Amino acid sequence: MSDAELATPFRQRAGSAMKDAFLQEALTIATTKFIGLRREAFASFPEGEALRDQARAIKEATLQRLDQHLETLIGNVERLGGHVHYAETSAEARSIIVDIAKRTGARMAVKSKSMATEEIHLNEALEAAGVTPVETDLGEYIIQLAHERPSHIIAPAIHKTKGQVAELFTRELKRPAEPDPEALTLIARGELREKFLQADLGISGANFAVAETGTVVLVTNEGNGRMVTSMPRVHVAVMGVEKVVPSFTDLMVFLAILAKSATGQKLSVYTSMVQGPRRAGELEGPDEFHLVLLDGGRIAQIDGPLREALSCLRCGACLNVCPVYRQIGGHAYGYTYPGPIGILLTAMLEGAPAVRDLAHASSLCGACADACPVRIDIPHMLIELRREVDDRKIAPWSERVAFKLLAGLLRRPWLYRLAARAGRIAQTPFARSGRIGRLPLVLGEWTRTRDLPPVAPRTFQERWATDRDLRA
């Protein structure tokens, strides 16, 4: 999202999204489908809950010795003839990849789906260097044609209906397209096939990297990831440092739950395992393989308040069940990663000021924690993030004052009882039919989009005391 779009307040972005009928239709259809598929997948997989616990334990153990596992990974990748680069920031990662492209004379780069490359805004950097990036994942290809960013972690074009995609293809590809998913896929396949043959540089992400073997693992459903990593002369994989796993035994645990959580599949269609450049006797593979290990604020959170977020598998399950995301979609969040986990990742990558408003874009219902395959306690971290925003005085002064007054009220029972009695009197002009539909002045913001329940005639303590006397 551009700086101009980020300058638009979150509330305004969210309001616009909620008024977009096409977006609402697309979100409802897609997220409802994902929720149902995930539920069915785990219902028929009795080992699922135990594997979720095991996956969480593996992630935690790996983070405790992350430096050692990364050293093992680096050693094995280099032993197999690959090159490893460490990027502390997004700018360093972009510079490393652009330098590789320039050195190898690449003019076109084909890319498989990668949120890490979205995170570092790689496409813009490649274009500025004279290299044409081509997204080959169907969803990413759609949003590249639309000049947009992904609105979902695993389904980048989830916000578009098939009719909108057909209109986009007709306009951008200069050929008639019908709103039929199979027909649209055939059009994209025809457009992209030649790109794989022309490209000098292939760029991918990495779902996992196995330290003990130096293997980069890609999980896809379209097969484009396999072509990106095997056909161009040079392959660059971009990976957050937290994606390393110690062994293939550990990898099997994650593969067993990842696809079920993301799309409800038993296993993704393609699980590609890349080990360095092409070796003697091999018929396919790149001449050069480069692994870019991306920090971008991750290392600092190993002993920080957002540590749990480093266990995220990027499955998108928390987005599908989040009542906020399901109403506003991904673009309203304003940054690379949307949804409840996206708020935490944005705070990690951009700092707490970036989520001053986003920290409150959650009902804290807990659905995200229930859906997470590694049981990340997202609601707890969101509460802590709100606390940090308040403690650092990042939140608006009016909000800080309001919550300090409320905290003082809740700490003093006598004052709370007095406020309840005063509230019963003050609400009289506004309470109608068991609800408060409008409040005056600054309090009107609370009732602008919702009704409030009136203060009860008696508190629970008062009712308990009366009923106890009656029982006696």
NORWO-V589122 format. One record per residue. N is the residue number from 1. SS is DSSP state (alpha for helix, beta for strand, coil for the rest). Layout:
BEGIN
N,SS + N,SS
END
This chain:
BEGIN
1,coil + 2,coil + 3,alpha + 4,alpha + 5,alpha + 6,alpha + 7,alpha + 8,coil + 9,coil + 10,alpha + 11,alpha + 12,alpha + 13,alpha + 14,alpha + 15,alpha + 16,alpha + 17,alpha + 18,alpha + 19,coil + 20,coil + 21,alpha + 22,alpha + 23,alpha + 24,alpha + 25,alpha + 26,alpha + 27,alpha + 28,alpha + 29,alpha + 30,alpha + 31,alpha + 32,alpha + 33,alpha + 34,alpha + 35,alpha + 36,alpha + 37,alpha + 38,alpha + 39,alpha + 40,alpha + 41,alpha + 42,alpha + 43,alpha + 44,coil + 45,coil + 46,coil + 47,coil + 48,alpha + 49,alpha + 50,alpha + 51,alpha + 52,alpha + 53,alpha + 54,alpha + 55,alpha + 56,alpha + 57,alpha + 58,alpha + 59,alpha + 60,alpha + 61,alpha + 62,alpha + 63,alpha + 64,alpha + 65,coil + 66,alpha + 67,alpha + 68,alpha + 69,alpha + 70,alpha + 71,alpha + 72,alpha + 73,alpha + 74,alpha + 75,alpha + 76,alpha + 77,alpha + 78,alpha + 79,alpha + 80,coil + 81,coil + 82,coil + 83,beta + 84,beta + 85,beta + 86,beta + 87,beta + 88,coil + 89,coil + 90,alpha + 91,alpha + 92,alpha + 93,alpha + 94,alpha + 95,alpha + 96,alpha + 97,alpha + 98,alpha + 99,alpha + 100,alpha + 101,alpha + 102,alpha + 103,alpha + 104,coil + 105,coil + 106,coil + 107,coil + 108,beta + 109,beta + 110,beta + 111,beta + 112,coil + 113,coil + 114,coil + 115,alpha + 116,alpha + 117,alpha + 118,alpha + 119,alpha + 120,coil + 121,coil + 122,alpha + 123,alpha + 124,alpha + 125,alpha + 126,alpha + 127,alpha + 128,alpha + 129,coil + 130,coil + 131,coil + 132,beta + 133,beta + 134,beta + 135,beta + 136,coil + 137,coil + 138,alpha + 139,alpha + 140,alpha + 141,alpha + 142,alpha + 143,alpha + 144,alpha + 145,alpha + 146,coil + 147,coil + 148,coil + 149,coil + 150,coil + 151,coil + 152,coil + 153,coil + 154,coil + 155,coil + 156,coil + 157,coil + 158,coil + 159,coil + 160,coil + 161,coil + 162,alpha + 163,alpha + 164,alpha + 165,alpha + 166,alpha + 167,alpha + 168,alpha + 169,alpha + 170,alpha + 171,alpha + 172,alpha + 173,coil + 174,coil + 175,coil + 176,coil + 177,coil + 178,coil + 179,coil + 180,coil + 181,alpha + 182,alpha + 183,alpha + 184,alpha + 185,alpha + 186,alpha + 187,alpha + 188,alpha + 189,alpha + 190,alpha + 191,alpha + 192,alpha + 193,alpha + 194,alpha + 195,alpha + 196,alpha + 197,alpha + 198,alpha + 199,coil + 200,coil + 201,beta + 202,beta + 203,beta + 204,beta + 205,coil + 206,coil + 207,coil + 208,beta + 209,beta + 210,beta + 211,coil + 212,coil + 213,coil + 214,coil + 215,beta + 216,beta + 217,beta + 218,beta + 219,beta + 220,beta + 221,coil + 222,coil + 223,coil + 224,alpha + 225,alpha + 226,alpha + 227,alpha + 228,alpha + 229,alpha + 230,alpha + 231,coil + 232,coil + 233,coil + 234,beta + 235,beta + 236,beta + 237,beta + 238,beta + 239,beta + 240,beta + 241,alpha + 242,alpha + 243,alpha + 244,beta + 245,beta + 246,coil + 247,coil + 248,alpha + 249,alpha + 250,alpha + 251,alpha + 252,alpha + 253,alpha + 254,alpha + 255,alpha + 256,alpha + 257,alpha + 258,alpha + 259,alpha + 260,alpha + 261,alpha + 262,alpha + 263,coil + 264,coil + 265,coil + 266,coil + 267,coil + 268,coil + 269,coil + 270,beta + 271,beta + 272,beta + 273,beta + 274,beta + 275,coil + 276,coil + 277,coil + 278,coil + 279,coil + 280,coil + 281,coil + 282,coil + 283,coil + 284,coil + 285,coil + 286,coil + 287,coil + 288,beta + 289,beta + 290,beta + 291,beta + 292,beta + 293,beta + 294,beta + 295,coil + 296,coil + 297,coil + 298,coil + 299,alpha + 300,alpha + 301,alpha + 302,coil + 303,coil + 304,coil + 305,coil + 306,coil + 307,alpha + 308,alpha + 309,alpha + 310,alpha + 311,alpha + 312,coil + 313,coil + 314,coil + 315,coil + 316,coil + 317,alpha + 318,alpha + 319,alpha + 320,alpha + 321,alpha + 322,coil + 323,coil + 324,coil + 325,alpha + 326,alpha + 327,alpha + 328,alpha + 329,coil + 330,coil + 331,alpha + 332,alpha + 333,alpha + 334,coil + 335,coil + 336,coil + 337,coil + 338,coil + 339,alpha + 340,alpha + 341,alpha + 342,alpha + 343,alpha + 344,alpha + 345,alpha + 346,alpha + 347,alpha + 348,alpha + 349,alpha + 350,alpha + 351,coil + 352,alpha + 353,alpha + 354,alpha + 355,alpha + 356,coil + 357,coil + 358,alpha + 359,alpha + 360,alpha + 361,coil + 362,coil + 363,coil + 364,coil + 365,coil + 366,coil + 367,alpha + 368,alpha + 369,alpha + 370,alpha + 371,alpha + 372,coil + 373,coil + 374,coil + 375,coil + 376,coil + 377,coil + 378,alpha + 379,alpha + 380,alpha + 381,alpha + 382,alpha + 383,alpha + 384,alpha + 385,alpha + 386,alpha + 387,alpha + 388,alpha + 389,alpha + 390,alpha + 391,alpha + 392,coil + 393,coil + 394,coil + 395,coil + 396,coil + 397,alpha + 398,alpha + 399,alpha + 400,alpha + 401,alpha + 402,alpha + 403,alpha + 404,alpha + 405,alpha + 406,alpha + 407,alpha + 408,alpha + 409,alpha + 410,alpha + 411,coil + 412,coil + 413,alpha + 414,alpha + 415,alpha + 416,alpha + 417,alpha + 418,alpha + 419,alpha + 420,alpha + 421,alpha + 422,alpha + 423,alpha + 424,alpha + 425,alpha + 426,alpha + 427,coil + 428,coil + 429,coil + 430,coil + 431,beta + 432,beta + 433,coil + 434,coil + 435,beta + 436,beta + 437,coil + 438,coil + 439,coil + 440,coil + 441,alpha + 442,alpha + 443,alpha + 444,alpha + 445,alpha + 446,alpha + 447,alpha + 448,coil + 449,coil + 450,coil + 451,coil + 452,beta + 453,coil + 454,coil + 455,coil + 456,coil + 457,coil + 458,coil + 459,coil + 460,alpha + 461,alpha + 462,alpha + 463,alpha + 464,alpha + 465,alpha + 466,alpha + 467,alpha + 468,alpha + 469,alpha + 470,alpha + 471,alpha + 472,coil
END
